[in-house]
């Protein structure tokens, strides 16, 4: 049975939030049509510069009018193929003009998009399809050496809910669709296409803002990923987090280096682009020299990058002397604590303020920008405590979001500085609950606040800040991709040589973290990193989850109740 994707929030809550101005009746497709109408001849979107090497199709640049023309044609194809409001469309595509077109066409019909990382393989996709009951799958024809549609077709018996396999072919991509799939080519809309789309919109009426737009996927400490539905209501509210702090305008050129599958790309770049009607430059997979070249060529004003990369660039004067980043006026960063010297260095050396972001797919949004935190060292360390007394903040969401800090041992609320607790959050950015949530522990506490699993403490001379302490959820964040150690541990445990295993992240100057596996072997067994990697590849998991370091130990350190002491393991490895 497909998960519930319509009318997700309680009706009384929606009315209350609308009355307060926290929820809007706008939909994501409304934002898109408004931008097309405001500036039809302005440059809307630019492909990755290295797109042809990755997909076989040359990069493109489209105005808002040209984009809308192709989106209308694709929408008409979706109608012909039988996609209906409430259907769930799984997508697996590289960042490109075409990926955005797929999203916009689906959303115009009320079709729910479930974006899948390009790195996902059979292991991940079958599990997600089982949970979400995908109606259709749409992939790019080629991603490097892979044919993503053919891969899923090879195990179609394991994804029985998928009735339709689609391949969206960009201009210049002459590859045929594999047997069992339908090739949908990029095209300009005909009069018949426009009539078909108009007739469907008239018949269906406008989208309901309380219906799901996306089902993204999160990896927590559990082995099985969880589906995170988000409605127009939260996405539109959250849009302001990505607009207000970097002060995005219609004149900006923004560069997106994140896979367009979760909160970082959606709130950070895609939705602000739709709201403001500026220019979006796509990038993926991450390539440093291509990234820097795009900044120079496209005269990018704003982008987002992981802290480890920004630190590396700051200290690589030889490289920075060869590139032109003079168009950059501010940058965002997050996914890990920001080193104060990095934030200070970028502001003092290049005049570029770094905005500190903290977020999750479920709807947490903390933002520290130069208007609220003029001192860059303070901005690196602290986030605004929205629920604190006597201080106002510049972003819209600071007036909409409520925080609680709770002692995870006693359950008591923390109101004074210096004591560590779990951050809990309520407000219009928070999702309505996981798909098939009746089978999972509730992510909300007794007051209806989202339990973040992240530890903070109240700080500042007036108790006006939140200081990040640690991840209670034991995630590895590699290049902006979340990896659940429990999932990887569960797979490694099946290796015949493995007695017990612990997986965690270790710092990496480019990727943020890399996956490390520490293994205690069974008697008279041996194991190399290459052997472990090959074993995991045979399990058809995403390549970014495969450990890049293997350490063999006699036994794993544990506390008195048997929990593996990963902090001790991390400290023991250099």
KEPA-33241 format. One record per residue (C-alpha): x, y, z; residue in three letters. Coordinates in steps of 0.2 Angstrom, whole numbers, plus 5000, padded with zeros to 4 digits. Example, Ala and Ser with C-alpha at 12.3 -4.5 7.8 and 13.67 -1.06 7.14 Angstrom:
% KEPA-33241
506249785039ala 506849955036ser 
This chain:
% KEPA-33241
500050005000unk 500750174995unk 501150295009unk 499950445013unk 500550595003unk 499050705004unk 498350825017unk 499850775029unk 499650915042unk 498250925054unk 496951045047unk 496851155063unk 498751175063unk 498751235045unk 497451365048unk 498351425064unk 499951435055unk 499151525040unk 498351645052unk 500051685060unk 500851705043unk 501951555045unk 501151455032unk 500751525015unk 499451465003unk 500751474989unk 501451304981unk 503151274974unk 502451274957unk 501651444960unk 503451504964unk 504051434947unk 502651514937unk 502951684945unk 504751684941unk 504351634923unk 503151774922unk 504251904930unk 505851884919unk 505451764904unk 507051824894unk 508251814909unk 509451674911unk 508751544922unk 509851394923unk 511551334917unk 512151154916unk 513751084924unk 515251134913unk 515850944913unk 514050874909unk 514550794892unk 515950694900unk 514750624913unk 513150604902unk 513650614884unk 512550764881unk 513250944880unk 512951074893unk 511551194890unk 510951364896unk 509051414896unk 508051574899unk 506551564910unk 505451554894unk 506451414886unk 506451324902unk 504551334904unk 504351284886unk 505251114889unk 504451094906unk 502751114897unk 503250984884unk 503850854898unk 502250884908unk 501150844893unk 502250684891unk 501850634909unk 500050664906unk 500150544891unk 501050414901unk 499650414915unk 500450504929unk 499250574942unk 499150684957unk 499850584972unk 500850464962unk 502650444968unk 504050464955unk 505750404960unk 507150504951unk 508950464949unk 509850594939unk 511450694940unk 511250884943unk 510750954926unk 509451064917unk 508450904914unk 508350854932unk 507551024937unk 506351004922unk 505850834929unk 505450914946unk 504551054939unk 503450954927unk 503050824941unk 502550964953unk 501451054941unk 500350894941unk 500450864959unk 501650714957unk 502750674972unk 504550664968unk 505750554978unk 507550604973unk 508850464974unk 510650494975unk 511550444959unk 512750334969unk 511250224975unk 511150044969unk 510049894971unk 510249884990unk 509650064993unk 508350074979unk 507449914983unk 507249965001unk 506650134997unk 505450074984unk 504749944996unk 504350085009unk 503750214997unk 502950104983unk 503550204969unk 502350214954unk 503750264942unk 505550274940unk 506450404929unk 508350404927unk 509650484916unk 510250384901unk 512050384907unk 513050434922unk 514850404919unk 514950224914unk 513250174921unk 511550164913unk 510450204928unk 508850144920unk 509549984914unk 510249944932unk 508449964940unk 507649864926unk 508849724929unk 508049694946unk 506249754942unk 505549594950unk 506249664967unk 505249834964unk 503549774959unk 502649934963unk 503550024948unk 502450014933unk 503350134922unk 505250154919unk 505750314910unk 507350384903unk 507450574900unk 508650604886unk 509450774884unk 509850854867unk 511350764860unk 511050604869unk 510650484855unk 510650324866unk 509050214865unk 508050174880unk 508349994887unk 507049864884unk 505649894896unk 505850084897unk 505150224888unk 506250364881unk 505650534884unk 506650664874unk 506850844879unk 505750944867unk 504951114864unk 503051124869unk 501851114855unk 500151194855unk 499351024858unk 500551004873unk 500051174880unk 498151134878unk 498450964887unk 499251044902unk 497951174903unk 496551054902unk 497350944916unk 497551094927unk 495751154924unk 495150974928unk 496250944943unk 496151124950unk 497651194959unk 498851094970unk 498451084988unk 499851164998unk 499651025012unk 500050884999unk 501850814998unk 503050884986unk 504550764989unk 504950614999unk 506850635003unk 507850495012unk 508750515028unk 510050395036unk 509950405055unk 510750285067unk 509550145061unk 510050035047unk 508550065036unk 508350235029unk 506750335033unk 505650425020unk 505450615024unk 503850685015unk 503850875014unk 502350975009unk 502251134999unk 501851215016unk 503551175024unk 504551195008unk 503851375005unk 504151425023unk 505951355023unk 506251445007unk 506551605017unk 507951525027unk 508851515010unk 508351685005unk 508451795020unk 510251755027unk 511251765011unk 510051895004unk 509751814988unk 509051934974unk 508451914956unk 510151984950unk 511151844958unk 512051704950unk 512051554962unk 513051394960unk 512451224967unk 513751094971unk 512550984981unk 511650834974unk 509850894972unk 509150764983unk 508950845001unk 508850995012unk 510551065008unk 510151084989unk 508251114991unk 508251255004unk 509951315001unk 509851344982unk 508451264972unk 506951344981unk 507751524984unk 508051514965unk 506251484962unk 505751614974unk 506851754968unk 507051704949unk 508951724948unk 510151614939unk 510551434945unk 512151354939unk 512251164942unk 513751064947unk 513950884951unk 514950774955unk 516050884964unk 517650934954unk 518651064962unk 519351144946unk 517751134937unk 516951214952unk 518151354953unk 518051374934unk 516151394935unk 516351534948unk 517451634936unk 516551604920unk 514751624926unk 515251764938unk 514451674953unk 513951784967unk 513451654980unk 513751464983unk 513851344997unk 515351225001unk 515851115015unk 517051185029unk 518451065025unk 518551125007unk 518451305012unk 519851275024unk 520951195011unk 520651334998unk 521051465011unk 522751385014unk 523151344996unk 523751514990unk 524551444974unk 522951374968unk 521951524973unk 523151644964unk 522651554948unk 520751574949unk 519651724949unk 518351714963unk 518151904963unk 516251894959unk 515851794975unk 515051914988unk 514651785002unk 514651595004unk 513651465015unk 514351325024unk 513851185036unk 513551005039unk 515051005051unk 515651135064unk 516451285056unk 518251315062unk 518351495067unk 520051525058unk 519251475042unk 517751595044unk 518951735050unk 520151695036unk 518951705022unk 518251875028unk 519851955031unk 520851885016unk 519451885002unk 518151995010unk 516951855009unk 515751825024unk 515351645027unk 513551605033unk 513451465045unk 511951345041unk 511351195052unk 509851095045unk 509050925042unk 507850845030unk 506550845044unk 506551035045unk 507851105057unk 508551265051unk 509851365061unk 510751515052unk 512051625057unk 512451775045unk 513451935046unk 512052045050unk 511651955066unk 513451895069unk 514652035063unk 516151955071unk 516651805060unk 517351695075unk 515751715084unk 514751675068unk 515751515066unk 515451445084unk 513651495088unk 511851495081unk 510451605086unk 509351545101unk 507651585093unk 506751555110unk 507951655120unk 507351815128unk 507651995124unk 508551965107unk 507751975089unk 508551905074unk 508551955055unk 507851805047unk 505951775045unk 506051595052unk 506751655068unk 505051735072unk 504151575067unk 505251435075unk 505151375093unk 506651285102unk 506751175117unk 508351105125unk 508050945134unk 509150845146unk 509250675137unk 509450585154unk 508050665164unk 506950735151unk 506950905160unk 506951065149unk 508651165150unk 508451355151unk 510151405158unk 511851415149unk 513151285150unk 512151125151unk 512051005136unk 510450945130unk 509550885114unk 508851015103unk 506951005099unk 506051115087unk 504351165082unk 503651275068unk 503251285050unk 504851215043unk 504551045052unk 503950895042unk 502350805046unk 503150635050unk 504050495042unk 503150385029unk 502350235036unk 502650325053unk 501450205062unk 502850075061unk 504250185068unk 504550275084unk 503850445084unk 505150585080unk 504150705090unk 504050725109unk 502550745120unk 502450935116unk 502450905097unk 504250955095unk 505450865083unk 506750775092unk 508350825082unk 509550695090unk 510850835090unk 511650905106unk 511851095110unk 512051205125unk 511351385128unk 512851505127unk 513251685127unk 513251825140unk 511351845138unk 510951665134unk 510651715116unk 511651585107unk 511551395104unk 513251305104unk 513351145094unk 514151005104unk 513950835095unk 512850725085unk 511850615095unk 511450525079unk 513050435074unk 513050495056unk 514550505044unk 514350655033unk 515450625017unk 515450765004unk 513750815010unk 513050635009unk 512350555026unk 512950385029unk 512150275043unk 513550175051unk 512250045057unk 511850005039unk 513649985034unk 514049885050unk 512649765046unk 513249725029unk 515149705035unk 514549595049unk 514049465035unk 515849445029unk 516449275034unk 518049345042unk 517249475053unk 516849445071unk 516349625075unk 516349795067unk 516249975071unk 516050105057unk 516250295059unk 516950445051unk 518650525051unk 519050705046unk 519550735028unk 520150905021unk 519050885005unk 517550775009unk 517350825027unk 517350645033unk 517850475026unk 517150305031unk 518250205043unk 517950025048unk 518749945063unk 518549755063unk 518949615075unk 519249465065unk 518649285068unk 520049165073unk 521249125060unk 520549245047unk 521249395038unk 520449545028unk 521149685017unk 520349845013unk 520149784994unk 519349624999unk 518149715010unk 517749844997unk 517449704984unk 516249614996unk 515249774999unk 515149804980unk 514349634978unk 513049694990unk 512649834977unk 512749974989unk 513150154985unk 515050174982unk 515250324994unk 514750215009unk 516150095006unk 517550115019unk 519150205013unk 520050145029unk 520149975037unk 520949945054unk 521049775062unk 521049765081unk 520949615093unk 519249675100unk 518149825100unk 518149935116unk 516449935125unk 515750015140unk 514949915155unk 513349895146unk 514149835130unk 514049985119unk 515550005107unk 516550165112unk 516750245095unk 517550395103unk 518950285110unk 519150205093unk 519250375085unk 520550445097unk 521650285095unk 521750315076unk 522950445069unk 
